[in-house]
Amino acid sequence: MLSNHFQNGMDTARLVWSRLPHSEEGELDGVGLLSAVNNRNGVESLDYEVIENYAYREEQAQRGKLYVGYNVAVKWFFALLIGIGTGLAAVFINISVENFAGWKFALTFNIIQKSYLAGCLIYILINLALVFSSVYIITQFAPAAAGSGIPEIKGYLNGIDIPGILLFRTLIGKGGSTKYHLSSRWLQGFKSDRDRRDLVTCGCAAGVAAAFRAPVGGVLFALEEVTSWWRSQLMWRVFFTSAIVAVVVRAAMGWCKSGNCGHFGSGGFIIWDISDGQEDYSFKELLPMAVIGVIGGLLGALFNQLTIYVTRWRRNYLHKKGNRVKVYEACLISVITSVISFGLPLLRKCSPCPDSDPDSEIECPRVPGMYGNYVNFYCSKDKEYNDLATIFFNTQDDAIRNLFSARTIHEFSAQSLLTFLVMFYALAVVTFGTAVPAGQFVPGIMIGSTYGRLVGIFTVNHYKKLNIEEGTYALLGAASFLGGSMRMTVSLCVIMVEITNNLKLLPLIMLVLLISKAVGDAFNEGLYEEQARLRGIPLLESRPKYKMRKMTARDACGNQKVLSLPRVVKVADVVSILRSNKHNGFPVIDHTRNGETLVIGLMLRSHLLVLLQSKIDFQHSPLPCDPRGGSRAIRHNFSEFAKPVSSKGISINDIHLSSNDLEMYIDLAPFSNPSPYVVPEDMSLTKVYNLFRQLGLRHIFVIPRASHVIGVITRKDLLIEEESGDSAILELQSTSVRAQQHEKRMLVGNADVERPLLSGLLIQDHTPS
Amino acid sequence: MLSNHFQNGMDTARLVWSRLPHSEEGELDGVGLLSAVNNRNGVESLDYEVIENYAYREEQAQRGKLYVGYNVAVKWFFALLIGIGTGLAAVFINISVENFAGWKFALTFNIIQKSYLAGCLIYILINLALVFSSVYIITQFAPAAAGSGIPEIKGYLNGIDIPGILLFRTLIGKGGSTKYHLSSRWLQGFKSDRDRRDLVTCGCAAGVAAAFRAPVGGVLFALEEVTSWWRSQLMWRVFFTSAIVAVVVRAAMGWCKSGNCGHFGSGGFIIWDISDGQEDYSFKELLPMAVIGVIGGLLGALFNQLTIYVTRWRRNYLHKKGNRVKVYEACLISVITSVISFGLPLLRKCSPCPDSDPDSEIECPRVPGMYGNYVNFYCSKDKEYNDLATIFFNTQDDAIRNLFSARTIHEFSAQSLLTFLVMFYALAVVTFGTAVPAGQFVPGIMIGSTYGRLVGIFTVNHYKKLNIEEGTYALLGAASFLGGSMRMTVSLCVIMVEITNNLKLLPLIMLVLLISKAVGDAFNEGLYEEQARLRGIPLLESRPKYKMRKMTARDACGNQKVLSLPRVVKVADVVSILRSNKHNGFPVIDHTRNGETLVIGLMLRSHLLVLLQSKIDFQHSPLPCDPRGGSRAIRHNFSEFAKPVSSKGISINDIHLSSNDLEMYIDLAPFSNPSPYVVPEDMSLTKVYNLFRQLGLRHIFVIPRASHVIGVITRKDLLIEEESGDSAILELQSTSVRAQQHEKRMLVGNADVERPLLSGLLIQDHTPS
């Protein structure tokens, strides 16, 4: 009897499981859904799909190909939307920032014509107001929007659920760097983990593409830095998104050039075109460039280390005192920054303008409040400029543009650059980790290009060659600092090439990155990894730990007791098990007629909670649910099993059960994942690690060594030819035919007549007992 | 007794296995070796490493960090060598081809000043001689060098061993397209599959980088099109190789510009810089561009289909008749091509030169025998040119340059382009698959740019706008045909951008590729997939077949009988098993004391053959080898177990055993892989497929459902912190200490004292019986 029920239940589960989530099947550009769901997102989504599908399979079998096409179209449409949305957001942010900053500097310049003190005060106050509003929004409404967001995204795409990461309000709070979160709005429509992750990946690439107008760099960034798994089909969609972003941004820039974006809004968009830079380089220059790489590695590693200390100190002492302290802190730093950036240039002596070249469009000094090099700030004579003000008292974009600029040899003195470097580095370390939605890219480029230009000055002086451009050295410096701090390689290289629009510099950038990454790696990990660790985001790195080589799967489980659920479990037991621990998955065990035990699946905590909450699957009998009972499984509203987009979901403590409920039973077979991944207990942990990470799993069962091998699967066993003809439709038809048979069988109640899917799987004896 | 031996043997194997292949461990930029070897290359390499390591572990434990650093350095050094080598080879080939072709055309032009007939004959003869020599070399010496080689490389990196692919003579025979094979020379030094594949991946990217001067495109090509697995650490090395290639090629080009490369050798290097092309595009133009995409998809799919028919026909009828037929065939095609390319322009009426623009550097007509547009060929007047000769009677590189050229509106008449398209398309279909080492990229670009330019002509005529460049349309046409035929996306897009050196065209190229790939996919598979299938290369596609969704792991094994080996096996049995089938891996089964069976590992055919051949592990006793016997395992020269680089290895028929030998036994435990990947029998085949492909396996054991779960591994179990301090050295020390303990234990002969690695793994009772 028991074995028969077992058989029936498993048969049902198996049949359900073999029915495909047609809702997404046949995606022209993707791997088959079942596999994707099983493998990419771990077992959860499979479970979910199983349940959903159980109800909808008939309906969807009829929808057929149209539905398949619709789903593909929807995916591409969302990719398009993300692209357009990210592009527009980037344009909007850029224009706002540019106009705000332009207005700020214009106002300050107007005032300092009369009084430097008043100008300084106004400048400080404006900055303070901006910082305050930003910090206020973040601390009050959207704590997840603080920082660059990259560690969180990295964690999410590494397979971790971070509560709140996909909240819409995080997007709003992000303000200054919306890019990474724009995708969240539409995520609601996507129920499987895999689809959500695909969208976030698209959004991530789109963000980088928008920030740097670097579509290829965006794709590579998502590929190299963020996702722990990848497939080439997704790559094409991600690339499409990035290209759309590039089109939107380019169109907006064209529109802005005709003066539609306000007085100041045309200079924005992080892009420092140095295509008019150095045409060629000699072998002698490789030495100073290598020096830049070493400096980048050292300063980058130091930066990572310092930010760790600062972040730890902040967390342990400062931020314990509440949100108010965060606001004070950010405001204090803002005032200090304003004072330094206004005050230091005042102390600096002005330099005479270089002899003007009639061909050059560079004015010296420039018109106050406009963009360009050679800022006249606190200078006595008309033909003078203040080199420190040119980089310090300016927007970061403009400062970088000035540092990168070609044909401006000796615009900056070594002294000014050094002063700026020290001050800015210190400020960047302190600012990093405040409750401000700011990234690390632009400050990194500032720091790097400053010492790069410094090295450039020495090189020009030493080699006395005039075709050396200091701007090129500044670019290399920027690459080296980012490489030394973030330890990205390919994507950073491509991003730098794309933002400077100069393919010829690629080998040089690569040389510098090779050195700076190697130097940095000698000291510590990359910035995002360190920050992720500090924030408690458990990233699985691509490389297993050395220690794991000596450990087995069994060792990893430690002394943890496995809490298995019987197939039919008492509600009270479920509640006590769920209360007693925080595991998210439980093996389900059944007994065969011979008294042997068999692992029949993996049950998720979240699904158990749904079952407990809805109560409709409770039964009085401690025996497996009878398939004769009819369409029991469709009692559920299947979307209940879907993972909530952004909340934490229900907890066991939210569920209230009467004492009657507690005495009832649930049959878990229809709700469990019938074949989670397994590893033998003595498999090397490195092997297990790679399995876990590369397939994006959440649970792996460790099982004893097998007693025998049923078969060996090799390459040729997997080279199955698809049937000719329209297989999708054939399959759908056969699915629906089989489903009908299955229903018939359910009605007749004789499960022994046909069990094609389970034959040989379980016990041989299945007469009702 | 048995169980004790089992215990000891397993312990030994386990210990060996846990000892690390220090020879490659600690690679700074890579995943840990054990994991990589286990997971990437399938089980074979692990086995190999186990054995090698068993002998060398002591030695290597002492070498320590230096050795680790040395290995990393070697890998980067090889990447550097591949880069330089590929770059130099590309330069050499290019200069040779350019000078040859230049000389050929110059000679022909000289002769046609006197007699067109004589010129035609000379032209035909020269072409014939070139083709004949190439075909002769290939058919006689290096059959693997025929064609582009991409399907073979794809297969190799997909996990298939193709005999001869890494032969040095393939490289030599390759002549015209060395790129993909350059890495093979150094492969001898790399013993593990993984290292070899890494090198081939580098070489593949380097080849594309060299051919198109597209370093980023090369990396993406290797990533998207070729490898079935990937890791970001490898990416950096691949990118490095590509960049080196770019540097070498660039340096050579600079050198050639100063006239060092012969009279004709400066025009080469596939690079069609259209950075002076169209600056902007209007929305109206998107329609003709979409039309280009559709044409590309249709013509590309047709091309794939036609080449399938031609290849099949050739294989079934023509090439059965031997190599001589191949030579005749290629020569015949050469003559036809020469006649058409010489004859058709003769029939074409010349056009008058356009009004010359003093700023433009374009001469009309150009000097005979030099590069450029506006070829004067069989024209009566001085100020006339022959548009068909400009593309037909020219090297392909120059023809493409002319088709891409900007500011040459209406240089080509629609009639000429159409004639050329039809003829060239037909010739390309026929030529594809002959025994000539030629790729499909350049002909594809030729075809595509022709109809692209045709569409461009119509667009210019229709929209009457002068800022439309026909050259830009030609570029889009080229992209569309390659997309429609090869179905590459991201990498093709980047390659096209890099070869044209114009980032602004990216969105347009992408649009065209999206359309052409979608249209092409509606008809058939990509060119390389189809060709790989025709050649019997069993590629595992990224997407599992639809059918697999309904199949289980068990179904894939079919009725295949599993041939298991007992742990201690009679030599005669091994021989008969190896003779009776062609399996490459066999499960090894042992019995516990209670009579239960346990799967203790996977034994490879190749290792069995080595054992049979060397005979030194034969023993008289049918009992497991006694670990007390001392250093039995180091009797072997462990490099015997290494996979040969390019030969097929030994076969069972090569091994001769005496009847005495046949009566002896071998203990397989020390030579088998103790934990191959397993899947439960009822796991969905799509899941198995993804496991197999993503981890690059060769064998998976299908086992029965487990009776219980020992533990559940989740993310947190894998977040093991490395010990602080210099862990690598610590680990190495502890390794050597433990190894000493192990040896001591071997001498004392008491395995019960400590079994830290196996505790609880096996049977509880282990007293000697």
Interface residues (C-beta under 8 A of the other chain):
Chain A: R14 W17 S18 L20 E25 G26 L28 G30 V31 G32 L34 S35 N38 N39 G159 I160 P215 V216 V219 L223 E224 E225 W230 R231 S232 Q233 M235 W236 F239 F240 A243 I244 A246 V247 R250 G254 D280 T489 V490 C493 V494 V497 E498 N501 L503 K504 L506 P507 M510 L514 A518 D521 P538 L540 S542 R543 P544 K545 Y546 K547 M548 R549 K550 M551 T552 A553 R554 A556 C557 G558 Q560 V562 S564 H583 N584 G585 F586 P587 I589 E596 T597 L598 V599 I600 P674 S675 Y677 V678 V679 P680 E681 D682 M683 S684 L685 T686 K687 V688 Y689 N690 L691 F692 R693 Q694 L695 R698 H699 I700 F701 V702 I703 P704 R705 A706 S707 H708 V709 I710 G711 V712 I713 T714 R715 K716 D717 L718 L719 I720 E721 E722 E723 S727 A728 E731 L757 L758 G760 L761
Chain B: R14 W17 S18 L20 E25 G26 L28 G30 V31 G32 L34 S35 N38 N39 G159 I160 P215 V216 V219 L223 E224 E225 W230 R231 S232 Q233 M235 W236 F239 F240 A243 I244 A246 V247 R250 G254 D280 T489 V490 C493 V494 V497 E498 N501 L503 K504 L506 P507 M510 L514 A518 D521 P538 L540 S542 R543 P544 K545 Y546 K547 M548 R549 K550 M551 T552 A553 R554 A556 C557 G558 Q560 V562 S564 H583 N584 G585 F586 P587 I589 E596 T597 L598 V599 I600 P674 S675 Y677 V678 V679 P680 E681 D682 M683 S684 L685 T686 K687 V688 Y689 N690 L691 F692 R693 Q694 L695 R698 H699 I700 F701 V702 I703 P704 R705 A706 S707 H708 V709 I710 G711 V712 I713 T714 R715 K716 D717 L718 L719 I720 E721 E722 E723 S727 A728 E731 L757 L758 G760 L761 L762
